[in-house]
Each structure stands twice: as C-alpha cells, then as structure tokens.
C-alpha cells in the first residue's frame, strides 16, 4: 500500500476520514479515506483527527482547510476477506476520460459501473495480486472491494457517471473508431492489389495470346 498516495487523495479532496474497525479480541484496525474510498492502515499507531494530517506531513496551512473525523466503520460495509455473494471482476476494459475524470469500467451483475482510476493508485504496488470484487450492501447499493491476494485492502465507491451525454460520447467514439478501422482495411486492401501482378504478367502468360489472325 502506498500510503502517501492515500494521503494525496485525502488532501486533494480536503477530507481525512478515519474509520475504526473493531475486531475479535478487542483489536482495532483503522482505515483512512476521503469519503469515496478507504484504505487499510497497517503498521501505524492508532490515529485520530488531531494527528492524522501531521502523520502524513500535511502543511499547517492545508490542514486548516481539511476536514478530519474519526468514526466507526459503517455497518453497511463488510470488511471480511470473503463475503457471501461477492463477485470477482475480471474486466480489461480501457479507462475512459470524461468531464475531467479518468474512470475504469467494470461489468457488474446487472450492467456496468465505474470507479475513478485515481483510487487504484495507492494499490499499484499490489498489482500482481490485486483483484476487484463487487459487493452489495443491505440497501442494494454496490461497492467495490480491492483485495491483495485474499486480504481486503480497500473499498472504493462507484462513480455515478452514466448519463445520456456520457453514453452518446462513447457511441461517437466507437463510431469514429469503426470508421478509422474500415478506412485502414480498405487502404491495406488497395495497397495489396497494387503489389500483385496482373493476369497478363503472371508466370506463363503471353501478352499477345489474345490476338489471333
């Protein structure tokens, strides 16, 4: 986990939200997020709203503009490493830039959802073992779980980007790509014809064969 990138996300969104997860035996695991994501903090002392910004070297001037809060993890989200009904996501869709944001498409049980690509940045060092899973809370809302192997490392909330304008933009892009593909195919076909000898000049052919007395 690249904690500096977690802190960068929080700083950019001016929100350092700490979440306490009470484990069996009285252990407390902490998570840090910006309101749209949260990441497991490992190997750190317990933090609170008074020292979290200092821990990540956020300048005093910026700290005054940031919201800090410590609270229990919402019961809506399961932080267990395995949850009944979760669905592994194996998408290789390309990312899309729209309205100033880069989003990653994911195929869900009932269609498509998107997450902002920036929320994968703190997990880059887990790339070889990183897997995304779709989970659904008690109210039927989707959330995305990132696992490092078998262990949950982050929760990322879907980004609500699907609207008529977004879909029309993708359709225009697909249409232009299709046009470009067809043009390229035609160019290659015509170029191949230019390289092929005509029937009069093929081996064994006779240019005067068609003229008879």
C-alpha positions as CSV (number, residue, x, y, z in Angstrom):
1,X,0.0,0.0,0.0
2,X,1.4,3.4,-1.0
3,X,0.1,5.4,2.0
4,X,1.5,8.7,0.6
5,X,-0.9,8.3,-2.3
6,X,-3.8,7.7,0.1
7,X,-2.9,10.9,1.8
8,X,-2.6,12.7,-1.5
9,X,-6.2,11.6,-2.4
10,X,-7.4,12.8,1.0
11,X,-5.5,16.1,0.7
12,X,-7.0,16.7,-2.8
13,X,-10.5,16.2,-1.5
14,X,-9.8,18.1,1.7
15,X,-11.0,15.2,3.8
16,X,-9.1,12.9,6.1
17,X,-11.7,10.4,7.4
18,X,-10.5,7.7,9.9
19,X,-12.6,4.6,10.4
20,X,-12.2,2.2,13.3
21,X,-13.0,-1.4,12.7
22,X,-13.5,-3.4,15.9
23,X,-12.0,-6.9,15.5
24,X,-12.4,-10.0,17.7
25,X,-10.3,-9.8,20.9
26,X,-10.7,-6.1,21.1
27,X,-8.2,-5.3,18.3
28,X,-8.9,-2.1,16.3
29,X,-8.0,-1.8,12.7
30,X,-8.0,1.6,11.1
31,X,-8.9,2.7,7.6
32,X,-8.3,6.1,6.0
33,X,-10.3,7.6,3.2
34,X,-11.6,10.7,1.5
35,X,-15.3,9.9,1.7
36,X,-15.3,8.0,-1.7
37,X,-12.8,5.4,-0.7
38,X,-11.0,3.9,2.3
39,X,-7.7,2.0,2.7
40,X,-6.4,-0.3,5.4
41,X,-3.7,1.3,7.5
42,X,-1.1,-1.3,8.6
43,X,1.9,-0.8,10.8
44,X,0.8,2.6,12.1
45,X,-0.2,3.6,15.6
46,X,-3.9,4.5,16.1
47,X,-4.6,7.9,14.7
48,X,-7.2,10.5,15.5
49,X,-8.5,13.7,13.9
50,X,-5.8,15.7,15.7
51,X,-2.7,13.9,14.4
52,X,-3.7,12.3,11.1
53,X,-2.6,15.2,9.0
54,X,0.6,15.6,10.9
55,X,1.4,11.9,10.3
56,X,1.3,12.4,6.6
57,X,3.2,15.7,6.6
58,X,0.3,17.9,5.5
59,X,1.4,21.5,5.9
60,X,-0.4,23.5,8.6
61,X,-1.9,25.9,6.0
62,X,-3.6,22.9,4.2
63,X,-4.6,21.3,7.5
64,X,-6.9,24.2,8.3
65,X,-8.8,23.6,5.0
66,X,-9.2,19.9,5.5
67,X,-12.0,18.1,7.3
68,X,-10.8,15.4,9.8
69,X,-13.1,12.9,11.5
70,X,-12.8,9.6,13.3
71,X,-15.7,7.3,13.5
72,X,-16.6,3.6,13.5
73,X,-16.8,1.8,10.1
74,X,-20.4,1.9,8.7
75,X,-22.2,-1.4,9.3
76,X,-23.3,-1.2,5.7
77,X,-19.9,-2.4,4.5
78,X,-18.4,-5.8,5.1
79,X,-14.6,-5.8,5.8
80,X,-14.3,-9.5,5.9
81,X,-11.9,-11.0,3.5
82,X,-14.7,-13.1,2.0
83,X,-18.4,-12.2,1.7
84,X,-21.2,-14.4,0.6
85,X,-22.5,-13.2,-2.8
86,X,-19.4,-11.2,-3.8
87,X,-18.5,-11.3,-7.4
88,X,-15.0,-11.2,-8.9
89,X,-14.4,-8.6,-11.6
90,X,-12.0,-9.6,-14.4
91,X,-12.5,-6.6,-16.7
92,X,-9.9,-5.5,-19.1
93,X,-11.8,-2.5,-20.4
94,X,-9.7,0.5,-21.2
95,X,-10.1,3.6,-19.0
96,X,-12.1,6.5,-20.3
97,X,-11.6,10.2,-19.7
98,X,-14.8,12.2,-19.4
99,X,-15.6,15.5,-17.8
100,X,-12.1,15.9,-16.4
101,X,-12.0,12.5,-14.8
102,X,-10.5,9.2,-15.8
103,X,-12.8,6.3,-15.0
104,X,-12.4,2.5,-15.2
105,X,-15.4,0.5,-16.5
106,X,-16.4,-2.7,-14.6
107,X,-19.0,-5.3,-15.6
108,X,-21.4,-5.9,-12.8
109,X,-24.2,-8.5,-12.4
110,X,-26.8,-6.1,-13.9
111,X,-24.8,-3.9,-16.2
112,X,-21.8,-1.6,-15.9
113,X,-20.4,0.5,-13.1
114,X,-17.4,2.8,-13.0
115,X,-14.7,3.8,-10.5
116,X,-12.3,6.7,-10.7
117,X,-8.9,5.4,-11.8
118,X,-7.1,7.5,-9.3
119,X,-8.4,5.3,-6.4
120,X,-6.3,2.4,-7.7
121,X,-3.1,4.5,-7.4
122,X,-2.4,3.6,-3.7
123,X,-2.7,-0.1,-4.7
124,X,-0.1,0.0,-7.5
125,X,2.5,-2.0,-5.5
126,X,0.0,-4.8,-5.2
127,X,-0.6,-5.0,-8.9
128,X,0.5,-8.7,-9.3
129,X,-2.1,-9.9,-6.7
130,X,-4.7,-7.2,-6.8
131,X,-8.3,-8.3,-7.6
132,X,-11.5,-6.3,-7.6
133,X,-14.8,-7.7,-6.3
134,X,-18.4,-6.4,-6.4
135,X,-20.3,-6.4,-3.1
136,X,-23.8,-5.2,-2.4
137,X,-24.9,-3.7,1.0
138,X,-28.2,-4.3,2.7
139,X,-29.9,-1.5,0.8
140,X,-28.8,-2.9,-2.6
141,X,-26.1,-0.4,-3.2
142,X,-22.9,-1.6,-4.9
143,X,-19.4,-1.1,-3.6
144,X,-16.1,-2.3,-4.9
145,X,-13.6,-4.2,-2.7
146,X,-9.9,-4.4,-3.7
147,X,-8.1,-7.4,-2.4
148,X,-4.4,-8.0,-2.2
149,X,-4.4,-11.8,-2.7
150,X,-7.0,-13.0,-0.2
151,X,-6.8,-9.9,2.1
152,X,-9.1,-6.9,1.7
153,X,-7.0,-3.7,1.2
154,X,-9.5,-1.0,0.2
155,X,-13.1,-0.1,-0.5
156,X,-13.9,2.1,-3.5
157,X,-17.3,3.6,-4.1
158,X,-18.7,3.6,-7.7
159,X,-18.6,6.9,-9.5
160,X,-22.0,8.0,-10.9
161,X,-21.0,8.9,-14.4
162,X,-23.6,7.1,-16.6
163,X,-25.9,9.6,-18.2
164,X,-27.2,10.3,-21.7
165,X,-24.2,12.6,-22.5
166,X,-21.6,10.1,-21.4
167,X,-23.2,7.2,-23.4
168,X,-23.6,9.4,-26.5
169,X,-19.9,10.4,-26.2
170,X,-18.9,6.8,-26.1
171,X,-21.1,6.0,-29.1
172,X,-19.4,8.8,-31.1
173,X,-16.0,7.5,-30.1
174,X,-16.9,3.9,-31.1
175,X,-18.3,5.2,-34.4
176,X,-15.2,7.1,-35.3
177,X,-13.0,4.1,-34.3
178,X,-15.1,1.9,-36.6
179,X,-14.7,4.4,-39.5
180,X,-11.0,4.5,-38.9
181,X,-10.8,0.7,-38.9
182,X,-12.7,0.4,-42.1
183,X,-10.6,3.1,-43.8
184,X,-7.4,1.3,-42.8
185,X,-8.7,-2.0,-44.0
186,X,-9.5,-0.5,-47.4
187,X,-6.1,1.2,-47.6
188,X,-4.3,-2.1,-46.9
189,X,-6.5,-3.9,-49.4
190,X,-5.8,-1.4,-52.2
191,X,-2.1,-1.5,-51.4
192,X,-2.1,-5.3,-51.6
193,X,-3.7,-5.1,-55.1
194,X,-1.0,-2.7,-56.3
195,X,1.7,-5.2,-55.3
196,X,0.0,-8.2,-57.1
197,X,0.9,-8.7,-60.8
198,X,-2.0,-8.6,-63.2
199,X,-3.1,-11.8,-65.1
200,X,-1.2,-10.7,-68.3
201,X,2.1,-10.7,-66.5
202,X,1.7,-13.8,-64.4
203,X,4.1,-16.7,-65.0
204,X,3.4,-18.5,-68.2
205,X,1.2,-15.7,-69.6
206,X,1.6,-14.3,-73.1
207,X,0.8,-10.6,-73.8
208,X,-0.2,-11.4,-77.4
209,X,-2.1,-14.6,-76.6
210,X,-5.5,-12.9,-77.1
211,X,-4.8,-11.7,-80.7
212,X,-5.4,-14.2,-83.4
213,X,-5.2,-13.9,-87.2
